[in-house]
Amino acid sequence: MAKTFEHVKAAIQSLHKNTTSEEKVNFYNSWAENYDQDVVVLEYRAPSLAANSISSHFSGDRDTAVVLDVACGTGLAAKQMKSHGFGHFVGIDGSEAMLKVARESGLYQELKQCMMGEEPLPAQWDSFDVVVITGALSVGHVPITVVRELCRSTKPGGYVCMTTRSNHDNLDYKADLERELKQMEEEGLWNCIEATEVENWEKAVSNQEDGYISGVVYLYKKRQQ
């Protein structure tokens, strides 16, 4: 049976009440089976917006490019990137049930379970042409410190694409994230290629907001050493 927006909204509000990482993983494990249908109801656009951003700037060979998909979930970002000609994906996520769905998609050459922010990212440094993270950089999910690991995992000259929400609950996190991204640019680690605010990011699920919330796509290029 198709779920209504109100059902999906209630589920996501219950996720935000979960405080420990174990509770959050359990939530995602239970959500995995319906996740893809539910985000359609939400009109969640982060995976397609990230893939479009990467595609518009990536000039290398897409057949051989290796993409690290962090917080890959069921594989929505990889699916979008495949439509742009990318074909080699390594996925990392904290939820084993999400990874199971991703495995069944057949998109990934390799999948690894990891609690980001609590364990080091299980990825070799300087080895990926593109690193993408959609949806997980937000309050109560992945700590901002993870962005340095994303950068380390990327080849010199490679791209890191990140998204975050601009809704009221996430504004402090977003400000801290942007401070860190700028700090890393000042340290000579990467250059900002674009930071694009998008109005209709997804339907608002907080009781304080109506209609749609906005979000941001950040694309950075790692400097050549």
Residue pairs with C-beta under 8 A, 6 or more apart in sequence:
2 37
2 41
3 34
3 37
3 38
3 41
4 41
5 41
5 42
5 203
8 38
8 41
8 42
8 205
9 203
9 205
11 31
11 38
12 42
12 205
13 205
13 206
13 207
14 27
15 24
15 27
15 31
16 140
16 169
18 24
18 26
18 27
19 140
21 94
21 115
21 118
24 94
24 140
24 141
25 94
25 95
25 115
28 35
28 73
28 94
28 95
28 97
28 98
29 95
29 96
29 97
29 98
30 97
31 38
32 74
32 95
32 97
32 98
32 100
32 101
33 97
33 101
35 73
35 74
35 98
35 101
36 74
36 76
36 101
39 76
39 202
41 203
42 202
42 203
42 205
43 200
43 202
43 203
43 212
44 135
44 201
44 202
45 198
45 200
45 201
45 202
45 215
46 77
46 134
46 135
46 163
46 201
46 202
46 215
46 217
47 76
47 77
47 79
47 80
47 134
47 135
48 80
49 163
49 196
49 198
49 201
49 215
49 217
50 77
50 80
50 132
50 134
50 161
50 162
50 163
50 217
51 77
51 80
51 81
51 83
51 84
51 132
52 80
52 84
53 161
53 194
53 196
53 217
53 219
54 81
54 84
54 130
54 132
54 159
54 161
54 219
55 81
55 84
55 85
57 159
57 193
57 194
57 219
57 221
58 65
58 129
58 130
58 159
60 129
62 84
62 85
62 86
62 87
63 85
63 87
63 88
64 88
65 86
65 88
65 129
65 130
66 88
66 89
66 90
66 127
66 128
66 129
66 130
67 78
67 81
67 86
67 88
67 89
67 90
67 128
67 129
67 130
67 131
67 132
68 90
68 92
68 123
68 128
68 130
68 131
68 132
68 150
68 153
68 154
69 75
69 77
69 78
69 89
69 90
69 91
69 92
69 108
69 132
69 133
70 92
70 116
70 121
70 131
70 132
70 133
70 136
70 146
70 150
71 92
71 93
71 94
71 116
71 133
71 134
71 135
71 136
71 141
71 142
72 78
72 89
72 91
72 92
72 93
72 98
72 99
72 102
72 108
72 111
73 93
73 95
73 98
73 101
73 102
73 135
74 98
74 101
74 102
74 105
75 89
75 91
75 101
75 102
75 105
75 107
75 108
76 134
77 132
77 134
78 86
78 89
78 91
78 102
78 105
78 107
78 108
79 105
79 107
81 89
81 130
81 132
82 89
82 107
86 130
88 109
89 107
89 108
89 109
90 108
90 109
90 110
90 111
90 112
90 123
90 128
91 99
91 102
91 107
91 108
91 110
91 111
91 112
92 111
92 112
92 113
92 114
92 116
92 121
92 122
92 123
93 99
93 102
93 111
93 113
93 114
94 113
94 114
94 115
94 116
95 113
96 113
99 111
99 113
102 108
102 111
103 111
112 122
114 121
114 122
116 136
116 142
116 143
116 146
117 142
117 143
117 145
117 146
120 149
121 146
121 149
121 150
121 153
123 149
123 153
124 153
125 152
125 153
126 152
126 153
126 154
126 155
126 156
127 153
127 155
128 153
128 154
128 155
128 158
129 154
129 155
129 158
129 159
130 154
130 158
130 159
130 160
130 161
131 150
131 151
131 153
131 154
131 158
131 159
131 160
131 161
132 160
132 161
132 162
133 142
133 146
133 150
133 161
133 162
133 163
134 161
134 162
134 163
135 141
135 163
136 142
137 144
137 146
137 147
137 162
137 163
137 164
137 173
137 177
138 164
138 165
138 170
138 173
139 169
139 170
139 172
139 173
144 173
144 176
144 177
144 180
147 160
147 162
147 177
147 180
147 181
147 184
148 180
148 184
150 160
150 162
151 160
151 184
151 189
151 190
151 220
151 222
154 160
154 222
155 222
156 222
156 223
156 224
156 225
157 221
157 222
157 224
158 221
158 222
159 193
159 219
159 220
159 221
159 222
160 190
160 219
160 220
160 221
160 222
161 217
161 218
161 219
161 220
162 177
162 181
162 217
162 218
162 220
163 215
163 216
163 217
163 218
164 170
164 173
164 174
164 177
164 215
164 216
164 218
165 174
165 201
165 202
165 213
165 214
165 215
166 174
166 197
166 201
166 213
166 214
166 215
166 216
167 204
167 206
167 209
167 213
167 214
168 206
168 208
168 209
169 206
169 208
174 216
178 195
181 192
181 218
181 220
184 190
185 191
185 192
185 220
188 223
189 222
189 223
190 220
190 221
190 222
190 223
191 220
191 221
191 223
192 218
192 219
192 220
193 219
193 220
193 221
194 217
194 218
194 219
195 216
195 217
195 218
195 219
196 216
196 217
197 214
197 215
197 216
198 214
198 215
198 216
198 217
199 212
199 214
200 212
200 214
201 212
201 213
201 214
201 215
202 212
202 213
202 215
203 211
203 212
203 213
204 210
204 211
204 212
204 213
